[in-house]
Amino acid sequence: CVRTHPAHLFHFNSFLFDVDIIFARLKEVKAFERYHPNLLQQICFCGFYESLEKGVTLYRQGDIGTSWYAVLTGSLDVKVTETNSHQDAVVICTLGVGTAFGESILDNTPRHATIVTREFSELLRIEQKDFKALWEVSETFPFAKVYCSKKENNNKKRCSDDWLGNDCRTEQEKMDYALNNKRRVIRLIQMWASLHGDTLREDEAAMAFLEEFYVSVSDDTRTMAALKDKLPELERTVKQISEDSKGQQKKHKVLIRQFSTGDERLQKRQPIRNMDELLFKVYCIDHTYTTIRVQVAASVKEVLSAVADKLGSGDALILVKISSAGEKVVLKPNEISVFTTLSVNGRLFACTRDQFDSLTPLPDQEGPSAGTMSTFELMSSKDLAYQMTIHDWDLFNCVHELELLYHTFGRQNFKKTTANLDLFLRRFNEVQFWVVTEICLCSQLSKRVQLLKKFIKIAAHCKEYKNLNSFFAIVLGLSNVAVSRLSLTWEKLPSKFKKIYGEFENLMDPSRNHRAYRLTVAKLDPPIIPFTPLLIKDMTFTHDGNKTYIDGLVNFEKMRMIGNTVRTMRYCRSLPFNPEASLANKNHQDVRNYVRQFNVIDNQRTLSQMSHRLEPRRA
């Protein structure tokens, strides 16, 4: 539960307080009344509660500060010693509830005064690195320097470290503060547009916001000439995204290659976008089919409408996905990207409700009847692993980070496709079933032993290339019950390979949240193709195990945990995959063709039956 996470707890008189208590206390402070609740919650997450007795020196004049403070209860004296003066420090003002001080940590300048508690006081302390982060991202956090003054012996003493509110600011300070805030907002928007430009092109609301934002900045330059230097870059960003968006709306791609078998799969992999179009087969109860053309992100309702138009049917239709094992699932009208979520040998059927029980899988969903060992046994294990890694990297590189979020929170809620992620996940299953299929279709014991050795070698090379997705898929295929139960085959496997396989199993040990795997990945440098199902698991557990909102406020700690998973993917792709020169120069068209067109059996019951025919159960 999020509430038990250590980041939510702060020390206060050696007790632990929940962030909700801190949040409630902050809302009672007058200085924080106008802050947005989300910002207050951020302050709570990175702040520490401190209670100090009377007479405690918080810091001394001339010290280099490390923290910013806000007074929640009590009061503190501000003492200043004149330069070269041998007199005691003089109290020039008192900081009461609602005041804040310590902004000098932004530029590491010395403290301008000594701060001493006047009475028992409670403070909120924010460390330097967290303070700087809040300063950068929030245009509403009022950390601008202002001054307080008090006449003493007709001399004004200034405490430039303290914030007492907008009333103490000069007009120039207010203008400087507003200018800095606007600059930060512009920088934030440009970073956002740069990072998610591809996605923004498909979002009408985002495009409208960018264009409106540009107009607002243009208007501001009339009164703030200092903003003019930001305008050209912002204009280029908005113009580029806008033009690309209009160009995409006029031209759609037909992605036959992404969803069909044959030579189309050999074309260079391109990212699939919401507005891309595809041709796809939807089958009828008599196993005939109609080919429809729809957008990738089309809903089930839109697909059925296209099918009805093609068939000329006035009956109410339902869309059903059927696996090779005969499992049938009726898809809901609001589901989207249903083509890419099919199992390896899954198919889509359209029928009326009274025909549902009569639906049966297609014959070609059963998979191959003969293995391909004669084809790939002559191929080098290293070449096979290399070409698999190139193909997997192309698939992985097409996955947009936001697809992880859409997949976790429900793509129908965003009306966004997760096609690239779906295809990459399906590739994992395809490789896994390829291993099981080839072994179960091999009737000769000696050949099966050779297959075990071949797959262990390929897995080792995938690990060498940091293709952990295919590495896991191959090892999971070898540990599939249809393969692991073949005791006669495993007994004849040389001890050298048994030892290597044992090491692979240790790496895949799921105990302690896959600790062995995570420690291994932490030592790797990018590029890396990670074990993607585990990334999905991390996202799902974080989402299901923590509330998105707490008392109407965004649960930022949950967002941080999800962000960490997204950053893992970003790190893995932070460097490009550079083909190995010795292998890249070779012409391996036959190997390349083979690894991109696996034909597999994905029916576990069928695979188990085949396994028992190879080696019947012993008494």
Backbone torsions as a table, in degrees:
resi	resn	phi	psi	omega
1	CYS	NA	140.3	-177.5
2	VAL	-58.8	-34.8	-174.3
3	ARG	-68.3	-15.3	178.9
4	THR	-98.9	1.3	179.9
5	HIS	-69.5	135.7	-176.2
6	PRO	-54.9	-31.5	-177.7
7	ALA	-67.3	-13.2	-178.8
8	HIS	-90.4	-3.8	-172.5
9	LEU	-114.1	140.6	-177.2
10	PHE	-132.3	146.2	-177.7
11	HIS	-77.9	135.0	177.6
12	PHE	-152.0	106.3	-177.2
13	ASN	53.6	41.2	178.5
14	SER	65.8	9.8	173.4
15	PHE	-103.1	162.3	176.9
16	LEU	-107.3	130.4	-178.1
17	PHE	-115.5	139.6	176.3
18	ASP	-72.0	150.4	-178.7
19	VAL	-59.8	-27.7	178.6
20	ASP	-62.8	-36.6	179.6
21	ILE	-66.9	-43.6	178.4
22	ILE	-61.0	-43.5	-179.1
23	PHE	-61.2	-42.6	179.7
24	ALA	-63.4	-39.0	179.6
25	ARG	-67.2	-39.6	179.5
26	LEU	-63.4	-37.1	-179.4
27	LYS	-65.9	-20.8	179.9
28	GLU	-82.5	-13.8	-179.2
29	VAL	-82.9	126.8	-175.0
30	LYS	-58.5	-38.3	-177.0
31	ALA	-62.6	-22.3	-177.0
32	PHE	-101.4	6.1	-173.8
33	GLU	-60.1	-37.9	-174.0
34	ARG	-91.2	3.9	179.0
35	TYR	-77.2	143.5	175.4
36	HIS	-65.9	140.1	-179.5
37	PRO	-53.5	-37.6	179.9
38	ASN	-62.3	-38.2	179.1
39	LEU	-68.8	-39.8	177.1
40	LEU	-59.6	-39.9	-179.6
41	GLN	-66.2	-37.6	175.9
42	GLN	-61.4	-41.8	179.1
43	ILE	-61.8	-40.8	178.8
44	CYS	-60.6	-42.0	-175.9
45	PHE	-65.7	-33.5	-175.3
46	CYS	-107.5	4.7	-177.9
47	GLY	-101.4	161.7	177.6
48	PHE	-124.3	135.0	174.5
49	TYR	-80.3	135.1	175.7
50	GLU	-133.5	138.3	173.8
51	SER	-118.5	129.5	-175.3
52	LEU	-127.3	137.6	177.1
53	GLU	-75.4	168.2	178.7
54	LYS	-62.0	138.3	175.4
55	GLY	86.0	8.3	179.1
56	VAL	-84.1	129.1	177.2
57	THR	-85.3	116.8	-178.3
58	LEU	-73.9	-46.5	171.4
59	TYR	-161.5	166.9	-175.3
60	ARG	-112.5	155.7	177.5
61	GLN	-58.0	130.8	-179.4
62	GLY	96.5	-15.3	177.2
63	ASP	-67.1	151.6	171.2
64	ILE	-88.4	120.1	-173.4
65	GLY	-75.6	154.5	176.6
66	THR	-127.2	-5.3	-174.7
67	SER	-144.3	155.3	171.7
68	TRP	-110.3	147.5	-174.5
69	TYR	-131.7	151.9	169.7
70	ALA	-130.4	137.3	-177.6
71	VAL	-88.3	119.8	-179.2
72	LEU	-97.2	-40.9	174.2
73	THR	-143.6	157.5	177.9
74	GLY	84.6	-159.6	-179.4
75	SER	-157.0	161.1	-178.2
76	LEU	-136.5	145.1	177.3
77	ASP	-92.3	140.2	175.7
78	VAL	-103.7	116.2	-176.7
79	LYS	-115.2	136.6	-179.1
80	VAL	-128.0	136.4	174.7
81	THR	-109.9	126.6	179.4
82	GLU	-64.3	146.8	178.4
83	THR	-58.6	135.8	179.9
84	ASN	61.8	16.3	179.0
85	SER	-94.3	139.8	178.8
86	HIS	-97.5	4.8	-179.9
87	GLN	-81.6	162.1	177.6
88	ASP	-67.5	158.9	177.6
89	ALA	-61.5	143.6	-177.7
90	VAL	-107.4	133.3	176.9
91	VAL	-74.0	117.0	-178.6
92	ILE	-100.8	-21.0	175.8
93	CYS	-168.7	170.0	179.5
94	THR	-123.5	134.1	178.3
95	LEU	-95.7	121.5	-179.5
96	GLY	-104.9	-170.1	-179.4
97	VAL	-59.3	132.3	177.4
98	GLY	98.4	-9.1	178.1
99	THR	-88.1	159.7	-179.9
100	ALA	-139.4	151.4	-176.1
101	PHE	-157.8	160.8	177.0
102	GLY	111.7	18.2	-175.7
103	GLU	-67.2	-13.3	-178.9
104	SER	-62.0	-13.8	178.9
105	ILE	-66.7	-15.7	179.2
106	LEU	-63.8	-38.7	-178.5
107	ASP	-119.9	14.0	175.9
108	ASN	58.5	32.2	175.9
109	THR	-82.3	154.8	-178.7
110	PRO	-64.0	152.9	176.4
111	ARG	-64.4	141.1	-177.8
112	HIS	-88.5	-8.8	-176.3
113	ALA	-155.9	167.1	173.4
114	THR	-98.3	134.6	-178.1
115	ILE	-112.7	124.3	-178.6
116	VAL	-130.5	136.1	179.5
117	THR	-67.5	131.0	179.5
118	ARG	-83.9	-27.4	-179.8
119	GLU	-154.7	179.7	175.4
120	PHE	-57.4	127.9	-174.4
121	SER	-137.0	151.2	174.4
122	GLU	-118.0	132.1	-175.5
123	LEU	-126.4	154.3	168.3
124	LEU	-106.1	122.7	-178.3
125	ARG	-111.5	134.0	176.4
126	ILE	-122.0	127.3	-178.7
127	GLU	-68.2	159.8	-173.4
128	GLN	-56.5	-47.9	-176.2
129	LYS	-65.3	-37.0	178.5
130	ASP	-71.6	-37.9	178.4
131	PHE	-61.7	-43.8	179.6
132	LYS	-64.4	-37.3	178.6
133	ALA	-64.3	-43.4	178.1
134	LEU	-64.7	-37.5	179.1
135	TRP	-61.6	-40.8	-176.1
136	GLU	-70.6	-41.2	-169.5
137	VAL	-92.8	-16.3	-171.8
138	SER	-115.6	119.6	177.5
139	GLU	-83.4	-4.3	-177.1
140	THR	-104.4	-5.3	-176.6
141	PHE	-84.6	108.3	-170.9
142	PRO	-82.8	79.2	179.2
143	PHE	-102.7	23.5	-178.6
144	ALA	-72.0	149.4	179.9
145	LYS	-71.8	131.1	172.2
146	VAL	-136.4	174.4	-171.1
147	TYR	-132.1	149.0	171.6
148	CYS	-118.3	154.7	-178.4
149	SER	-146.0	157.3	179.0
150	LYS	-151.3	132.0	-179.8
151	LYS	-76.9	132.2	175.6
152	GLU	-148.1	118.9	-175.7
153	ASN	54.1	38.9	177.7
154	ASN	63.2	13.9	176.9
155	ASN	-113.8	136.1	178.6
156	LYS	-87.1	127.7	176.1
157	LYS	-105.0	128.7	-177.0
158	ARG	-111.7	137.4	176.5
159	CYS	-115.7	90.7	-173.4
160	SER	-78.2	2.9	-179.2
161	ASP	-90.0	-9.6	-165.2
162	ASP	-110.9	149.1	176.6
163	TRP	-114.9	119.2	-178.3
164	LEU	-116.9	3.4	177.8
165	GLY	120.1	168.4	-175.8
166	ASN	-65.8	-24.5	-174.4
167	ASP	-63.2	-26.3	-176.9
168	CYS	-85.6	-8.3	-174.2
169	ARG	-81.4	147.7	171.7
170	THR	-80.4	166.0	179.4
171	GLU	-62.7	-38.4	179.5
172	GLN	-64.2	-39.4	179.0
173	GLU	-65.2	-38.3	177.3
174	LYS	-64.4	-40.5	179.2
175	MET	-65.9	-42.9	178.7
176	ASP	-62.4	-40.5	179.4
177	TYR	-63.0	-46.9	179.5
178	ALA	-62.8	-40.6	-179.9
179	LEU	-63.1	-45.9	179.6
180	ASN	-62.7	-39.3	178.1
181	ASN	-62.1	-44.9	-178.5
182	LYS	-65.0	-37.8	177.6
183	ARG	-62.7	-40.4	179.9
184	ARG	-66.1	-39.5	179.1
185	VAL	-65.1	-42.6	179.3
186	ILE	-61.7	-44.5	179.1
187	ARG	-61.9	-40.9	179.7
188	LEU	-63.7	-44.3	-179.2
189	ILE	-64.5	-39.9	179.1
190	GLN	-65.5	-39.0	176.6
191	MET	-64.4	-42.1	179.7
192	TRP	-62.9	-45.8	-179.3
193	ALA	-66.1	-36.5	179.8
194	SER	-68.0	-40.4	-176.7
195	LEU	-73.4	-39.0	-173.1
196	HIS	-118.6	28.5	-177.8
197	GLY	-56.1	-43.2	-178.2
198	ASP	-60.4	-39.5	-179.0
199	THR	-75.2	-37.4	-177.6
200	LEU	-63.8	-30.3	-179.2
201	ARG	-61.1	-25.7	-176.9
202	GLU	-96.4	0.4	-175.4
203	ASP	-112.8	108.8	-177.0
204	GLU	-61.5	-40.4	-179.2
205	ALA	-64.3	-40.9	179.4
206	ALA	-66.0	-40.6	178.9
207	MET	-64.9	-41.1	178.6
208	ALA	-63.3	-39.6	178.8
209	PHE	-64.0	-45.3	-179.4
210	LEU	-60.4	-43.5	-179.3
211	GLU	-66.7	-40.4	177.8
212	GLU	-66.8	-37.6	179.1
213	PHE	-64.0	-41.4	178.6
214	TYR	-61.4	-42.4	178.4
215	VAL	-61.9	-40.8	-179.7
216	SER	-64.4	-42.1	178.8
217	VAL	-65.0	-40.2	177.9
218	SER	-59.9	-41.4	178.3
219	ASP	-64.4	-38.1	-178.5
220	ASP	-66.9	-28.7	-178.4
221	THR	-66.1	-17.3	178.8
222	ARG	-70.2	-32.0	179.5
223	THR	-105.2	-16.8	178.2
224	MET	-126.9	88.0	-176.7
225	ALA	-60.8	-25.3	-177.9
226	ALA	-67.0	-14.0	179.4
227	LEU	-84.8	-10.0	-174.3
228	LYS	-61.8	-30.5	-179.4
229	ASP	-67.8	-18.9	179.5
230	LYS	-86.7	-17.1	-171.7
231	LEU	-68.8	-46.0	-177.5
232	PRO	-58.4	-45.6	-179.5
233	GLU	-64.3	-41.1	178.2
234	LEU	-63.8	-39.8	179.5
235	GLU	-62.9	-42.7	179.0
236	ARG	-62.9	-41.4	-179.0
237	THR	-62.7	-50.3	-177.8
238	VAL	-65.2	-41.9	-178.2
239	LYS	-64.2	-43.0	-178.9
240	GLN	-63.2	-46.9	-179.3
241	ILE	-65.5	-40.4	-179.4
242	SER	-64.4	-44.6	-179.7
243	GLU	-66.2	-41.7	177.7
244	ASP	-62.5	-37.5	179.4
245	SER	-63.8	-45.2	179.5
246	LYS	-66.0	-36.0	178.6
247	GLY	-65.8	-38.2	179.2
248	GLN	-68.5	-34.2	-178.9
249	GLN	-67.1	-28.7	-178.7
250	LYS	-83.4	-26.4	-173.4
251	LYS	-129.0	123.5	177.2
252	HIS	-112.4	151.3	175.8
253	LYS	-100.9	144.1	175.5
254	VAL	-98.1	113.2	-170.3
255	LEU	-96.8	55.0	178.7
256	ILE	-59.6	-38.8	-174.9
257	ARG	-62.3	-24.3	-174.6
258	GLN	-77.7	-20.8	-169.8
259	PHE	-128.9	6.3	-179.1
260	SER	-124.8	162.4	177.5
261	THR	-88.6	167.3	178.6
262	GLY	109.2	-165.2	-172.6
263	ASP	-66.1	-20.0	-178.9
264	GLU	-59.4	-30.7	-178.2
265	ARG	-66.7	-18.1	-175.5
266	LEU	-84.3	-8.5	178.1
267	GLN	-70.6	160.0	-179.2
268	LYS	-62.4	132.5	-177.2
269	ARG	-72.7	129.4	177.8
270	GLN	-120.3	147.8	177.4
271	PRO	-60.4	141.9	178.0
272	ILE	-93.3	133.6	-178.1
273	ARG	-117.0	164.1	-176.4
274	ASN	-55.1	-41.4	-172.9
275	MET	-87.4	-2.7	176.0
276	ASP	-65.7	150.9	179.8
277	GLU	-112.6	157.3	179.9
278	LEU	-146.3	153.8	172.4
279	LEU	-99.7	135.2	-175.7
280	PHE	-147.8	147.2	179.7
281	LYS	-90.7	131.6	171.9
282	VAL	-119.9	125.3	-172.0
283	TYR	-93.2	156.6	176.8
284	CYS	-105.8	174.8	-175.5
285	ILE	-62.4	-27.9	179.9
286	ASP	-90.2	12.5	177.1
287	HIS	72.4	8.6	166.5
288	THR	-78.3	167.4	-177.9
289	TYR	-141.7	161.0	172.5
290	THR	-125.7	141.1	-179.9
291	THR	-97.6	124.2	-178.8
292	ILE	-116.5	157.3	178.8
293	ARG	-121.1	114.9	-178.6
294	VAL	-141.3	167.5	174.5
295	GLN	-72.8	153.5	-178.3
296	VAL	-57.4	-39.8	-176.7
297	ALA	-89.1	17.9	-179.3
298	ALA	-62.4	143.0	176.9
299	SER	-80.9	165.9	177.4
300	VAL	-58.7	-38.3	178.9
301	LYS	-60.1	-42.1	179.7
302	GLU	-69.4	-37.8	177.9
303	VAL	-62.8	-46.1	-179.8
304	LEU	-63.7	-34.9	178.1
305	SER	-64.6	-42.0	178.6
306	ALA	-65.9	-39.3	178.8
307	VAL	-64.9	-44.4	-179.0
308	ALA	-61.3	-39.0	178.5
309	ASP	-64.7	-40.6	-179.6
310	LYS	-68.6	-39.8	-177.3
311	LEU	-85.2	-14.5	-176.0
312	GLY	65.6	31.7	-176.5
313	SER	-94.9	133.9	176.0
314	GLY	-98.6	-3.3	-179.3
315	ASP	-75.5	152.6	176.2
316	ALA	-73.2	120.5	-176.3
317	LEU	-105.5	155.5	171.7
318	ILE	-121.8	154.7	178.5
319	LEU	-107.9	127.5	-174.1
320	VAL	-126.7	133.8	171.6
321	LYS	-102.1	134.4	-177.0
322	ILE	-122.6	128.3	177.4
323	SER	-84.3	171.3	179.2
324	SER	-65.5	-22.0	179.0
325	ALA	-83.7	-1.7	179.1
326	GLY	91.0	5.0	177.6
327	GLU	-71.4	132.6	-175.3
328	LYS	-119.3	134.1	178.9
329	VAL	-131.9	123.9	176.1
330	VAL	-81.9	125.9	-177.4
331	LEU	-84.6	141.2	179.7
332	LYS	-76.1	149.7	-176.5
333	PRO	-57.3	-29.7	-175.9
334	ASN	-91.1	-1.8	178.6
335	GLU	-68.9	145.0	-179.2
336	ILE	-127.0	168.4	-179.8
337	SER	51.5	42.4	-175.0
338	VAL	-72.2	-20.7	-178.6
339	PHE	-67.1	-40.7	-174.2
340	THR	-82.4	-10.3	-178.6
341	THR	-93.9	3.7	178.8
342	LEU	-68.8	153.7	173.9
343	SER	-67.9	174.4	-174.5
344	VAL	-53.0	-47.7	-179.9
345	ASN	-109.0	23.7	-179.0
346	GLY	-75.8	156.8	178.6
347	ARG	-139.2	158.3	177.4
348	LEU	-104.7	135.7	178.3
349	PHE	-124.8	142.8	172.9
350	ALA	-115.7	130.7	-179.2
351	CYS	-158.1	173.0	173.2
352	THR	-84.7	163.9	-176.5
353	ARG	-62.8	-34.8	-178.7
354	ASP	-75.1	-8.2	176.6
355	GLN	-96.2	-4.9	-173.2
356	PHE	-56.2	-47.3	-175.8
357	ASP	-66.9	-19.2	-177.2
358	SER	-91.5	-3.2	-179.1
359	LEU	-68.6	138.6	177.8
360	THR	-135.5	153.2	178.7
361	PRO	-64.7	156.8	175.7
362	LEU	-75.4	153.0	177.8
363	PRO	-59.1	-36.1	-176.9
364	ASP	-74.2	-7.9	176.3
365	GLN	-75.1	-14.0	-178.8
366	GLU	-69.4	-25.1	-179.6
367	GLY	93.9	-172.1	-174.6
368	PRO	-73.5	157.9	176.8
369	SER	-107.1	-6.7	179.1
370	ALA	-139.0	147.7	-179.2
371	GLY	-79.8	172.7	-178.9
372	THR	-116.6	23.2	-176.7
373	MET	-59.9	-36.8	-179.5
374	SER	-62.8	-23.4	179.3
375	THR	-81.7	-47.8	-171.4
376	PHE	-100.7	-4.3	179.2
377	GLU	-69.0	-23.5	178.4
378	LEU	-86.8	-8.7	178.7
379	MET	-83.8	141.8	178.7
380	SER	-63.7	136.7	178.2
381	SER	-60.3	-37.6	179.9
382	LYS	-67.3	-40.7	178.3
383	ASP	-64.5	-41.9	178.3
384	LEU	-60.9	-47.9	179.9
385	ALA	-63.2	-37.8	-178.9
386	TYR	-65.1	-47.5	-179.4
387	GLN	-68.6	-33.8	174.8
388	MET	-63.5	-40.3	-179.3
389	THR	-66.6	-41.3	177.4
390	ILE	-59.9	-46.3	-179.5
391	HIS	-65.4	-43.5	179.3
392	ASP	-64.0	-39.1	178.9
393	TRP	-64.0	-40.3	176.7
394	ASP	-58.8	-44.4	179.3
395	LEU	-65.6	-46.9	-177.9
396	PHE	-64.4	-38.4	-177.9
397	ASN	-69.6	-19.4	178.9
398	CYS	-82.7	-16.0	-176.8
399	VAL	-74.9	120.8	176.3
400	HIS	-81.2	144.0	-178.5
401	GLU	-54.9	-37.1	-176.7
402	LEU	-65.6	-20.9	178.9
403	GLU	-63.7	-30.5	175.1
404	LEU	-61.8	-40.8	179.7
405	LEU	-69.7	-44.5	179.2
406	TYR	-61.1	-41.4	179.9
407	HIS	-63.9	-38.3	-175.8
408	THR	-76.8	-46.7	-175.5
409	PHE	-87.5	-9.1	179.1
410	GLY	103.9	108.4	-175.7
411	ARG	-63.5	-26.4	178.8
412	GLN	-66.8	-23.9	177.9
413	ASN	-72.7	-24.0	-179.8
414	PHE	-106.5	-14.9	-173.1
415	LYS	56.8	41.7	-179.6
416	LYS	-121.5	145.8	179.8
417	THR	-80.4	150.4	170.8
418	THR	-120.7	32.6	-171.9
419	ALA	-58.3	-42.2	-177.3
420	ASN	-66.8	-41.7	177.4
421	LEU	-66.5	-41.3	179.8
422	ASP	-60.1	-43.4	-178.8
423	LEU	-67.8	-35.5	178.8
424	PHE	-68.8	-39.6	176.7
425	LEU	-66.5	-37.4	178.9
426	ARG	-66.4	-32.3	177.0
427	ARG	-61.6	-39.0	177.9
428	PHE	-58.0	-47.4	179.8
429	ASN	-65.9	-36.6	-179.0
430	GLU	-62.8	-44.9	179.7
431	VAL	-65.5	-41.3	-179.9
432	GLN	-61.3	-46.6	-179.0
433	PHE	-73.3	-23.2	175.2
434	TRP	-61.3	-44.9	179.3
435	VAL	-61.7	-48.8	-177.1
436	VAL	-66.2	-41.7	-178.1
437	THR	-61.4	-48.6	-176.8
438	GLU	-62.4	-39.9	-179.3
439	ILE	-70.8	-41.1	-178.1
440	CYS	-72.5	-20.5	177.8
441	LEU	-92.0	2.2	-179.8
442	CYS	-99.0	110.2	-173.2
443	SER	-82.9	-22.8	-177.5
444	GLN	-88.9	130.6	-178.0
445	LEU	-59.5	-47.2	-178.6
446	SER	-61.7	-37.3	178.9
447	LYS	-68.0	-37.0	179.1
448	ARG	-64.6	-38.8	176.8
449	VAL	-61.9	-41.9	177.3
450	GLN	-62.1	-36.8	178.4
451	LEU	-65.3	-42.6	178.1
452	LEU	-58.0	-46.6	179.8
453	LYS	-62.0	-40.7	-178.5
454	LYS	-62.9	-46.6	-177.5
455	PHE	-68.5	-35.7	177.4
456	ILE	-65.3	-38.8	176.6
457	LYS	-64.3	-45.0	-179.6
458	ILE	-62.2	-42.2	178.4
459	ALA	-60.4	-41.4	-179.7
460	ALA	-63.0	-40.9	178.7
461	HIS	-70.1	-35.5	175.9
462	CYS	-61.9	-41.7	176.9
463	LYS	-62.9	-39.6	178.0
464	GLU	-61.7	-38.2	178.8
465	TYR	-83.2	5.4	-178.8
466	LYS	61.6	28.1	173.3
467	ASN	-92.2	78.3	-174.2
468	LEU	-75.7	-19.0	178.3
469	ASN	-67.6	-50.5	178.3
470	SER	-72.2	-31.9	176.3
471	PHE	-57.7	-49.6	179.3
472	PHE	-64.0	-39.9	-177.9
473	ALA	-61.8	-43.6	-179.7
474	ILE	-66.2	-45.8	-178.6
475	VAL	-66.8	-37.8	176.0
476	LEU	-65.8	-34.5	175.7
477	GLY	-63.5	-40.8	178.7
478	LEU	-68.7	-27.3	179.7
479	SER	-91.8	-0.6	175.1
480	ASN	-58.1	141.4	-174.6
481	VAL	-57.9	-30.2	179.8
482	ALA	-68.3	-21.6	178.8
483	VAL	-101.7	-44.2	-174.8
484	SER	-64.3	-24.3	-179.1
485	ARG	-80.9	-6.9	-178.3
486	LEU	-78.1	73.9	-172.4
487	SER	-62.7	-37.4	179.5
488	LEU	-62.3	-38.0	-179.6
489	THR	-68.8	-46.6	-178.1
490	TRP	-67.3	-31.8	179.8
491	GLU	-63.1	-31.9	-177.7
492	LYS	-88.0	-2.2	177.7
493	LEU	-72.4	129.1	-179.9
494	PRO	-55.3	147.2	-176.2
495	SER	-59.9	-32.1	178.4
496	LYS	-57.9	-44.3	-178.5
497	PHE	-75.1	-32.1	176.0
498	LYS	-62.0	-40.1	-179.9
499	LYS	-66.0	-44.0	179.1
500	ILE	-61.8	-44.8	179.8
501	TYR	-63.0	-37.6	177.1
502	GLY	-61.0	-38.7	177.5
503	GLU	-65.9	-37.5	177.5
504	PHE	-63.6	-42.3	179.7
505	GLU	-63.6	-37.5	178.0
506	ASN	-63.3	-38.9	178.7
507	LEU	-65.5	-29.7	-178.3
508	MET	-90.5	2.2	-178.5
509	ASP	-55.6	119.8	-176.6
510	PRO	-80.0	-4.4	-176.9
511	SER	-64.2	152.2	-179.9
512	ARG	54.0	42.4	176.8
513	ASN	58.2	49.9	177.2
514	HIS	56.6	43.6	-175.4
515	ARG	-59.4	-42.6	-177.8
516	ALA	-60.1	-44.8	179.1
517	TYR	-65.1	-45.3	-176.7
518	ARG	-64.1	-38.1	177.9
519	LEU	-66.1	-37.1	178.5
520	THR	-65.6	-46.4	-178.9
521	VAL	-64.4	-35.6	-178.8
522	ALA	-61.1	-23.1	-178.8
523	LYS	-90.7	-6.7	-176.1
524	LEU	-90.3	147.6	173.0
525	ASP	-98.7	148.9	177.9
526	PRO	-68.3	157.8	6.4
527	PRO	-79.9	144.4	179.8
528	ILE	-134.5	139.1	169.6
529	ILE	-103.6	102.3	-171.5
530	PRO	-76.7	166.3	173.7
531	PHE	-71.6	90.8	-168.5
532	THR	-64.5	-38.5	176.5
533	PRO	-54.6	-30.3	178.2
534	LEU	-71.9	-36.0	174.6
535	LEU	-60.5	-43.0	178.9
536	ILE	-64.0	-41.1	178.8
537	LYS	-61.6	-44.7	179.4
538	ASP	-59.0	-45.7	-179.5
539	MET	-63.3	-43.9	-176.6
540	THR	-65.9	-44.5	179.8
541	PHE	-64.1	-40.3	178.1
542	THR	-63.1	-42.2	-177.9
543	HIS	-69.9	-48.5	-176.3
544	ASP	-71.9	-28.1	-175.1
545	GLY	-90.4	-4.0	-177.0
546	ASN	-138.6	140.7	178.3
547	LYS	-71.8	141.8	176.6
548	THR	-75.2	-33.7	178.3
549	TYR	-125.7	140.4	174.9
550	ILE	-124.8	114.9	-177.3
551	ASP	55.5	39.0	177.7
552	GLY	80.4	2.1	-178.8
553	LEU	-109.9	145.3	179.8
554	VAL	-64.2	131.6	177.6
555	ASN	-81.4	91.5	-174.6
556	PHE	-65.8	-30.6	179.9
557	GLU	-65.0	-37.8	175.2
558	LYS	-62.9	-42.9	-179.8
559	MET	-63.5	-36.0	178.4
560	ARG	-65.6	-41.6	-180.0
561	MET	-64.5	-41.6	176.9
562	ILE	-65.7	-40.3	178.1
563	GLY	-60.8	-34.7	178.5
564	ASN	-63.0	-38.7	178.5
565	THR	-67.5	-41.5	178.0
566	VAL	-63.2	-39.7	179.4
567	ARG	-65.8	-28.9	175.2
568	THR	-60.6	-45.9	177.4
569	MET	-62.9	-41.7	-179.1
570	ARG	-62.7	-40.9	179.7
571	TYR	-63.8	-42.3	-178.9
572	CYS	-59.7	-29.2	-177.8
573	ARG	-106.2	14.4	-175.8
574	SER	-70.5	-16.1	173.6
575	LEU	-126.9	145.6	-177.9
576	PRO	-73.8	156.4	175.8
577	PHE	-82.7	116.7	-179.8
578	ASN	-101.2	114.6	-178.4
579	PRO	-57.2	144.8	178.0
580	GLU	-68.6	125.2	-172.2
581	ALA	-55.3	-45.0	-176.4
582	SER	-64.2	-29.5	-179.9
583	LEU	-93.7	-32.4	-178.5
584	ALA	-65.5	-31.3	-178.2
585	ASN	-78.4	-13.7	179.5
586	LYS	-81.2	148.9	176.6
587	ASN	-91.6	100.9	-177.5
588	HIS	-115.7	47.0	-177.4
589	GLN	-60.3	-38.0	-179.4
590	ASP	-66.2	-40.1	177.6
591	VAL	-67.5	-42.5	-179.9
592	ARG	-61.2	-44.9	179.5
593	ASN	-61.9	-41.3	-175.9
594	TYR	-64.7	-49.4	-173.0
595	VAL	-70.7	-15.9	-179.1
596	ARG	-95.7	-1.2	-177.0
597	GLN	-136.2	51.6	176.5
598	PHE	-64.1	133.6	175.0
599	ASN	-113.1	114.6	-167.7
600	VAL	-129.5	163.3	169.1
601	ILE	-100.2	122.7	-179.6
602	ASP	-113.2	13.2	176.6
603	ASN	-90.9	106.7	-175.2
604	GLN	-62.0	-35.5	179.3
605	ARG	-63.9	-43.1	178.6
606	THR	-63.0	-42.9	-179.9
607	LEU	-63.3	-40.4	179.0
608	SER	-65.6	-40.1	177.9
609	GLN	-63.8	-40.8	178.4
610	MET	-64.1	-39.3	179.7
611	SER	-63.0	-42.1	-179.9
612	HIS	-68.5	-28.6	176.6
613	ARG	-72.1	-33.2	178.2
614	LEU	-69.3	-46.6	-179.9
615	GLU	-137.2	92.6	-179.8
616	PRO	-56.8	153.0	-179.4
617	ARG	-61.2	133.4	-179.8
618	ARG	-78.7	152.9	177.6
619	ALA	-68.6	NA	NA
